[in-house]
């Protein structure tokens, strides 16, 4: 994957930063419906409901986190996910 086509992802709880790195894509369980974020996605702020956040990093490694609820912001190819309860699966 070209490094200029990657997204920056940060997953944060009040206690720790669970993930910070470059990714190819992410699927998020939005409150209205699940959605996927790819390079150059439009800016968005959304609530997240219980479900899996699934993403592939720049090395094509698959990650899966289970989230109870939270919020996500997508802006300028940076994705920030904030949650009180999230665990790596």
Secondary structure, DSSP 8 states (H G I E B T S, - for coil): --GGG-EEEEEE-SS-EEEEEEEEEEEEEBSSSEEEE-TT---EEEEE-SEEEEEEETT--EEEEEEEEEEEEEETTEEEEEEEEEEE-
